[in-house]
Amino acid sequence: MLKQLAQHRWVSFVQGGLTLLLGLGLLYLRQLSSDEVTGTFVFAVGLLTSGFVVLAAALLDLAIALEVMAFRHKPKASLVWWFMGLIGLAVGAEVLLSPQISFRLVAIFAAAHAILSAAVSLSLLPSLRRHPFARQFLVASSVGFLIFAIGLLLGASNGENPSAKSVGVYAVFFGLQLFYLGAHLPARHRAPLALPQERSGSHAH
């Protein structure tokens, strides 16, 4: 998966930018909910924005899945992108179309996303045995995701306002992490610096 991320480095910046803007927007909108009418409008705008951002990120993942499968002829390499894209598509559609949607439910979705992200980060550790800094970053990211998962579930149990705040803070954290990942992938379509580099006449293991 790291090699696929390197080949599609721009996705980290696009999704990171969308997620970061969503988080900052939610934290800003939350400050505007001074009365019931304004609060209802603000939460509706926040929910719609969340749904559209999730859908946009999901469509990017699905586009990469199609590109990897159709043009690179690597069906197995596209499975992770299909999985992330279809999950994001389902969540985005649920947020936009469900009449019963609330920030509590969005916070629960975000907690599930944080747990999944922690699992993905931990699954990459075996490929980075010779790169302690990259391993430490992934371990720290996994711990951060799990902490946010707990915070999101606590926010969901305390009402709409705490749920919106926890989702906003998590979106900022996730957006910044995507920017960091994109910045540490090489500009050209090669394996990331964290991976063992192939030498001439030899193969990376």
Backbone as numpy.savetxt, mean C-alpha at the origin, in Angstrom:
# Nx Ny Nz CAx CAy CAz Cx Cy Cz
9.51 -10.96 -6.36 8.68 -9.74 -6.36 9.55 -8.48 -6.36
10.71 -8.55 -5.68 11.59 -7.39 -5.65 12.04 -7.00 -7.06
12.33 -8.01 -7.89 12.75 -7.72 -9.26 11.62 -7.05 -10.04
10.39 -7.52 -9.82 9.25 -6.90 -10.50 9.04 -5.46 -10.03
9.26 -5.22 -8.74 9.15 -3.85 -8.22 10.20 -2.95 -8.85
11.40 -3.51 -9.05 12.47 -2.72 -9.67 12.12 -2.35 -11.10
11.50 -3.30 -11.82 11.15 -3.05 -13.21 9.98 -2.08 -13.33
9.23 -1.91 -12.26 8.09 -0.99 -12.28 8.23 0.02 -11.13
9.40 0.59 -11.07 9.76 1.52 -9.99 8.81 2.70 -9.89
8.31 3.15 -11.04 7.43 4.32 -11.07 6.14 4.10 -10.30
5.73 2.82 -10.16 4.49 2.53 -9.45 4.61 2.94 -7.98
5.80 2.77 -7.41 6.00 3.15 -6.01 5.75 4.64 -5.82
6.21 5.46 -6.78 6.02 6.90 -6.66 4.57 7.30 -6.89
3.92 6.69 -7.89 2.52 7.04 -8.18 1.61 6.63 -7.02
1.72 5.36 -6.61 0.89 4.91 -5.50 1.25 5.60 -4.20
2.56 5.85 -4.00 2.97 6.57 -2.80 2.42 7.98 -2.76
2.44 8.67 -3.91 1.89 10.02 -3.96 0.41 10.05 -3.71
-0.33 9.13 -4.33 -1.77 9.06 -4.11 -2.11 8.78 -2.65
-1.39 7.81 -2.07 -1.66 7.43 -0.69 -1.29 8.55 0.28
-0.16 9.20 0.03 0.26 10.30 0.89 -0.74 11.45 0.84
-1.19 11.80 -0.35 -2.20 12.87 -0.49 -3.50 12.47 0.21
-3.87 11.20 0.08 -5.08 10.73 0.76 -4.95 10.91 2.27
-3.81 10.47 2.82 -3.61 10.58 4.27 -3.64 12.01 4.75
-2.92 12.89 4.06 -2.91 14.31 4.46 -4.29 14.92 4.29
-4.99 14.53 3.21 -6.34 15.04 2.99 -7.30 14.63 4.09
-7.21 13.36 4.50 -8.10 12.89 5.56 -7.80 13.59 6.89
-6.53 13.79 7.18 -6.18 14.47 8.43 -6.63 15.92 8.41
-6.58 16.57 7.21 -7.04 17.94 7.09 -8.57 18.02 7.16
-9.26 17.14 6.43 -10.72 17.15 6.44 -11.28 16.87 7.82
-10.58 16.04 8.57 -11.04 15.71 9.91 -11.13 16.95 10.79
-10.27 17.93 10.54 -10.29 19.15 11.33 -11.48 20.05 11.00
-12.13 19.77 9.86 -13.25 20.62 9.42 -14.60 20.16 9.95
-14.65 19.01 10.57 -15.93 18.46 11.03 -16.35 19.10 12.34
-16.71 20.38 12.26 -17.05 21.14 13.47 -18.48 20.90 13.93
-19.40 20.61 13.00 -20.78 20.33 13.38 -21.26 19.10 12.63
-22.50 18.69 12.93 -23.00 17.43 12.38 -23.13 17.47 10.87
-23.66 18.59 10.33 -23.87 18.68 8.89 -22.53 18.70 8.15
-21.63 19.56 8.61 -20.30 19.64 7.99 -19.56 18.33 8.15
-19.68 17.74 9.33 -18.99 16.48 9.58 -19.46 15.38 8.64
-20.78 15.31 8.40 -21.31 14.30 7.48 -20.78 14.50 6.07
-20.73 15.75 5.62 -20.22 16.05 4.29 -18.73 15.71 4.20
-17.99 16.08 5.22 -16.54 15.83 5.23 -16.26 14.33 5.19
-16.98 13.58 6.00 -16.76 12.14 6.01 -17.15 11.50 4.68
-18.21 12.01 4.04 -18.62 11.48 2.73 -17.53 11.74 1.69
-16.97 12.96 1.70 -15.88 13.29 0.76 -14.67 12.41 1.04
-14.36 12.22 2.32 -13.22 11.39 2.68 -13.39 9.95 2.23
-14.59 9.41 2.40 -14.84 8.04 1.98 -14.75 7.89 0.47
-15.33 8.84 -0.27 -15.26 8.78 -1.73 -13.81 8.87 -2.21
-13.06 9.78 -1.60 -11.65 9.92 -1.97 -10.87 8.64 -1.69
-11.14 8.04 -0.54 -10.47 6.78 -0.19 -10.77 5.69 -1.22
-12.05 5.60 -1.59 -12.44 4.59 -2.57 -11.76 4.78 -3.91
-11.71 6.03 -4.39 -11.08 6.30 -5.69 -9.58 6.03 -5.65
-8.92 6.37 -4.56 -7.48 6.12 -4.45 -7.19 4.62 -4.45
-7.99 3.86 -3.70 -7.80 2.41 -3.67 -8.04 1.81 -5.06
-9.07 2.30 -5.76 -9.34 1.82 -7.11 -8.19 2.16 -8.07
-7.67 3.37 -7.97 -6.56 3.77 -8.85 -5.33 2.89 -8.61
-5.02 2.64 -7.33 -3.87 1.78 -7.02 -4.11 0.36 -7.52
-5.34 -0.13 -7.39 -5.66 -1.48 -7.84 -5.53 -1.60 -9.36
-5.99 -0.59 -10.08 -5.89 -0.63 -11.54 -4.43 -0.62 -12.00
-3.57 0.10 -11.28 -2.14 0.06 -11.60 -1.57 -1.34 -11.40
-1.94 -1.99 -10.29 -1.47 -3.34 -10.04 -1.95 -4.30 -11.13
-3.21 -4.16 -11.53 -3.75 -5.04 -12.57 -3.07 -4.79 -13.92
-2.76 -3.53 -14.20 -2.05 -3.22 -15.44 -0.68 -3.88 -15.47
0.02 -3.87 -14.33 1.32 -4.51 -14.25 1.17 -6.03 -14.39
0.13 -6.59 -13.77 -0.11 -8.03 -13.89 -0.30 -8.42 -15.35
-1.08 -7.65 -16.10 -1.28 -7.93 -17.52 0.02 -7.81 -18.30
0.81 -6.76 -17.98 2.06 -6.54 -18.70 3.05 -7.68 -18.44
3.16 -8.10 -17.18 4.10 -9.17 -16.83 3.68 -10.49 -17.48
2.38 -10.76 -17.49 1.90 -12.02 -18.02 1.92 -12.05 -19.56
1.50 -10.94 -20.18 1.35 -10.94 -21.63 2.65 -10.66 -22.38
3.43 -9.71 -21.89 4.61 -9.29 -22.64 5.90 -9.94 -22.14
5.95 -10.26 -20.85 7.16 -10.89 -20.32 6.99 -12.41 -20.21
5.76 -12.88 -20.42 5.48 -14.32 -20.42 5.91 -14.98 -19.11
5.54 -14.32 -18.00 5.87 -14.86 -16.68 4.60 -14.90 -15.83
3.74 -15.89 -16.08 2.46 -15.96 -15.34 2.64 -16.02 -13.83
3.63 -16.80 -13.37 3.82 -16.92 -11.92 4.23 -15.60 -11.29
5.07 -14.84 -12.00 5.52 -13.54 -11.47 4.38 -12.54 -11.39
3.32 -12.78 -12.16 2.20 -11.83 -12.17 1.17 -12.13 -11.09
1.29 -13.27 -10.40 0.26 -13.66 -9.44 0.11 -12.68 -8.30
1.24 -12.19 -7.78 1.17 -11.23 -6.67 0.46 -9.96 -7.10
0.76 -9.49 -8.34 0.12 -8.28 -8.84 -1.37 -8.51 -9.05
-1.75 -9.69 -9.57 -3.17 -10.00 -9.72 -3.86 -10.00 -8.36
-3.21 -10.62 -7.38 -3.81 -10.71 -6.04 -4.03 -9.33 -5.44
-2.99 -8.50 -5.45 -3.11 -7.16 -4.88 -4.13 -6.32 -5.65
-4.12 -6.44 -6.99 -5.04 -5.66 -7.79 -6.49 -6.04 -7.57
-6.78 -7.34 -7.52 -8.16 -7.79 -7.34 -8.68 -7.47 -5.94
-7.81 -7.62 -4.94 -8.21 -7.25 -3.57 -8.50 -5.76 -3.50
-7.62 -4.94 -4.07 -7.84 -3.50 -4.07 -9.08 -3.10 -4.83
-9.35 -3.79 -5.95 -10.55 -3.50 -6.73 -11.81 -3.81 -5.93
-11.80 -4.93 -5.23 -12.96 -5.30 -4.41 -13.19 -4.31 -3.27
-12.09 -3.92 -2.60 -12.22 -2.99 -1.48 -12.67 -1.62 -1.98
-12.06 -1.13 -3.07 -12.45 0.17 -3.61 -13.91 0.19 -4.03
-14.36 -0.87 -4.69 -15.76 -0.94 -5.11 -16.69 -0.98 -3.89
-16.28 -1.71 -2.86 -17.09 -1.78 -1.64 -17.21 -0.41 -0.98
-16.10 0.31 -0.92 -16.12 1.64 -0.30 -17.01 2.60 -1.09
-16.97 2.53 -2.41 -17.73 3.48 -3.24 -19.20 3.11 -3.38
-19.50 1.83 -3.38 -20.86 1.40 -3.74 -21.71 0.97 -2.55
-21.09 0.58 -1.45 -21.88 0.09 -0.33 -22.60 1.24 0.39
-23.92 1.11 0.60 -24.65 2.17 1.31 -24.35 2.20 2.80
-23.76 1.12 3.32 -23.49 1.03 4.75 -22.03 1.30 5.10
-21.26 1.82 4.15 -19.84 2.02 4.39 -19.60 3.10 5.43
-18.56 2.95 6.19 -18.18 3.93 7.21 -16.67 3.89 7.36
-16.14 4.88 8.06 -14.71 4.89 8.30 -14.28 3.77 9.24
-15.21 3.28 10.03 -14.89 2.12 10.86 -14.54 0.93 9.98
-15.35 0.71 8.95 -15.09 -0.40 8.04 -13.82 -0.16 7.23
-13.60 1.09 6.82 -12.37 1.42 6.09 -11.15 1.16 6.97
-11.25 1.48 8.25 -10.14 1.23 9.18 -9.87 -0.27 9.31
-10.94 -1.07 9.30 -10.76 -2.52 9.36 -10.08 -3.03 8.09
-10.51 -2.50 6.93 -9.85 -2.85 5.67 -8.37 -2.47 5.72
-8.09 -1.27 6.24 -6.71 -0.80 6.32 -5.89 -1.68 7.26
-6.51 -2.15 8.36 -5.80 -3.04 9.28 -5.45 -4.36 8.59
-6.39 -4.88 7.79 -6.11 -6.11 7.04 -4.98 -5.87 6.03
-4.98 -4.69 5.40 -3.91 -4.33 4.46 -2.57 -4.26 5.18
-2.55 -3.69 6.38 -1.30 -3.59 7.14 -0.76 -4.97 7.50
-1.65 -5.88 7.89 -1.22 -7.24 8.23 -0.67 -7.95 6.99
-1.37 -7.78 5.86 -0.90 -8.38 4.61 0.46 -7.80 4.19
0.63 -6.49 4.36 1.90 -5.85 4.01 3.03 -6.37 4.88
2.74 -6.58 6.17 3.76 -7.15 7.06 4.14 -8.55 6.62
3.15 -9.34 6.22 3.43 -10.71 5.76 4.27 -10.70 4.48
3.95 -9.80 3.56 4.72 -9.71 2.31 6.16 -9.30 2.61
6.34 -8.33 3.49 7.69 -7.88 3.85 8.50 -9.03 4.46
7.88 -9.78 5.34 8.59 -10.90 5.97 8.91 -12.00 4.96
8.03 -12.18 3.96 8.28 -13.21 2.96 9.47 -12.90 2.08
9.88 -11.62 2.03 11.02 -11.23 1.20 12.36 -11.41 1.91
12.34 -11.66 3.21 13.58 -11.75 3.98 14.54 -12.84 3.48
14.06 -14.03 3.10 15.02 -15.06 2.66 15.86 -14.65 1.45
15.34 -13.75 0.61 16.11 -13.34 -0.57 17.14 -12.26 -0.25
17.20 -11.83 1.01 18.11 -10.74 1.38 19.07 -11.17 2.49
19.49 -12.43 2.45 20.36 -12.93 3.51 21.71 -12.22 3.55
22.18 -11.77 2.41 23.49 -11.10 2.35 23.37 -9.59 2.45
22.22 -9.10 2.78 22.00 -7.65 2.81 21.32 -7.27 4.14
22.12 -7.17 5.19 21.55 -6.93 6.53 20.75 -5.65 6.64
21.20 -4.57 5.95 20.46 -3.31 6.07 19.05 -3.45 5.49
18.96 -4.09 4.32 17.65 -4.29 3.70 16.77 -5.18 4.57
17.37 -6.20 5.18 16.60 -7.07 6.08 16.09 -6.30 7.29
16.94 -5.45 7.86 16.52 -4.66 9.01 15.39 -3.71 8.65
15.46 -3.14 7.43 14.40 -2.25 6.98 13.08 -3.00 6.86
13.12 -4.19 6.29 11.89 -4.96 6.13 11.33 -5.41 7.47
12.21 -5.80 8.38 11.75 -6.19 9.72 11.10 -5.00 10.42
11.77 -3.83 10.34 11.21 -2.63 10.96 9.87 -2.26 10.31
9.78 -2.40 8.98 8.53 -2.12 8.29 7.43 -3.07 8.75
7.78 -4.34 8.91 6.79 -5.32 9.35 6.27 -4.98 10.75
7.18 -4.62 11.64 6.77 -4.23 13.00 5.87 -3.00 12.93
6.25 -2.02 12.09 5.44 -0.82 11.94 4.05 -1.15 11.42
3.96 -2.03 10.43 2.66 -2.42 9.90 1.79 -3.07 10.97
2.39 -3.93 11.77 1.62 -4.61 12.81 1.15 -3.62 13.87
1.99 -2.66 14.21 1.59 -1.63 15.18 0.43 -0.81 14.62
0.52 -0.45 13.34 -0.57 0.30 12.72 -1.84 -0.53 12.64
-1.71 -1.83 12.40 -2.89 -2.69 12.36 -3.64 -2.64 13.70
-2.87 -2.70 14.79 -3.49 -2.60 16.12 -4.14 -1.23 16.31
-3.42 -0.16 15.90 -3.97 1.19 16.03 -5.22 1.38 15.20
-5.26 0.82 14.00 -6.44 0.93 13.14 -7.64 0.21 13.76
-7.40 -0.96 14.32 -8.50 -1.70 14.96 -9.00 -0.97 16.19
-8.09 -0.36 16.94 -8.51 0.43 18.09 -9.31 1.65 17.64
-8.86 2.30 16.56 -9.62 3.43 16.03 -10.99 3.02 15.58
-11.10 1.85 14.94 -12.40 1.37 14.47 -13.35 1.09 15.62
-12.79 0.72 16.75 -13.65 0.41 17.91 -14.08 1.65 18.67
-13.49 2.80 18.35 -13.78 4.03 19.11 -14.66 5.03 18.37
-15.07 4.74 17.13 -15.97 5.65 16.43 -15.41 6.15 15.12
-16.22 6.97 14.43 -15.87 7.44 13.09 -14.66 8.38 13.10
-14.65 9.32 14.02 -13.56 10.30 14.04 -12.20 9.66 14.30
-12.08 8.83 15.34 -10.80 8.14 15.54 -10.44 7.22 14.37
-11.46 6.62 13.74 -11.20 5.75 12.59 -10.60 6.54 11.44
-11.19 7.73 11.16 -10.68 8.57 10.08 -9.25 9.01 10.37
-8.97 9.36 11.62 -7.63 9.78 11.99 -6.62 8.65 11.81
-6.99 7.45 12.27 -6.06 6.32 12.17 -5.82 5.94 10.71
-6.85 6.01 9.86 -6.68 5.73 8.44 -5.77 6.77 7.80
-5.98 8.06 8.16 -5.15 9.13 7.62 -3.68 8.96 7.99
-3.41 8.66 9.25 -2.02 8.49 9.70 -1.39 7.28 9.01
-2.16 6.20 8.90 -1.62 5.01 8.23 -1.33 5.27 6.75
-2.21 6.02 6.09 -1.99 6.34 4.68 -0.72 7.16 4.50
-0.46 8.10 5.42 0.78 8.88 5.35 1.99 7.97 5.53
1.93 7.08 6.51 3.03 6.14 6.75 3.27 5.26 5.52
2.22 4.71 4.95 2.37 3.81 3.81 2.86 4.57 2.58
2.37 5.80 2.37 2.83 6.60 1.24 4.31 6.93 1.34
4.76 7.30 2.53 6.18 7.61 2.72 7.04 6.36 2.52
6.53 5.21 2.94 7.30 3.98 2.75 7.43 3.65 1.26
6.36 3.87 0.49 6.43 3.62 -0.94 7.42 4.57 -1.61
7.44 5.83 -1.18 8.43 6.77 -1.71 9.85 6.31 -1.38
10.05 5.84 -0.16 11.38 5.36 0.23 11.79 4.17 -0.63
10.84 3.25 -0.84 11.13 2.09 -1.66 11.48 2.50 -3.09
10.69 3.40 -3.66 10.96 3.86 -5.01 12.31 4.56 -5.13
12.67 5.33 -4.12 13.93 6.06 -4.15 15.13 5.13 -4.04
14.95 3.94 -3.47 16.06 3.02 -3.30 16.07 1.91 -4.33
15.20 2.02 -5.32 15.28 1.13 -6.47 16.03 1.88 -7.56
16.86 1.20 -8.33 17.64 1.89 -9.37 16.74 2.48 -10.43
17.22 3.54 -11.07 16.42 4.25 -12.06 16.17 3.40 -13.30
17.12 2.53 -13.64 16.94 1.69 -14.82 16.25 0.39 -14.43
15.79 -0.33 -15.42 15.07 -1.56 -15.18 16.05 -2.69 -14.89
16.54 -2.69 -13.67 17.43 -3.74 -13.21 16.95 -4.21 -11.86
17.61 -5.22 -11.34 17.26 -5.68 -10.00 17.63 -4.60 -8.99
16.87 -4.46 -7.89 17.18 -3.44 -6.90 18.53 -3.67 -6.24
19.05 -2.62 -5.65 20.37 -2.69 -5.04 20.42 -3.72 -3.92
19.27 -4.00 -3.33 19.24 -4.94 -2.23 19.43 -6.37 -2.67
19.27 -6.64 -3.98 19.40 -8.00 -4.46 20.83 -8.29 -4.87
21.25 -9.55 -4.79 22.58 -9.91 -5.29 22.66 -9.60 -6.77
23.68 -8.90 -7.18 23.84 -8.52 -8.58 24.51 -9.64 -9.37
24.06 -9.83 -10.61 24.65 -10.85 -11.46 25.98 -10.34 -12.01
26.98 -11.18 -11.96 28.26 -10.85 -12.55 28.36 -11.53 -13.91
29.20 -10.99 -14.72 29.36 -11.58 -16.04 29.85 -12.99 -15.93
29.13 -13.89 -16.63 29.54 -15.30 -16.63 29.05 -16.08 -15.44
28.30 -15.44 -14.52 27.78 -16.15 -13.37 26.33 -15.79 -13.17
25.62 -16.55 -12.35 24.20 -16.31 -12.09 24.01 -16.05 -10.62
23.04 -15.12 -10.32 22.72 -14.83 -8.91 21.95 -16.01 -8.34
22.20 -16.31 -7.10 21.52 -17.44 -6.45 20.46 -16.91 -5.50
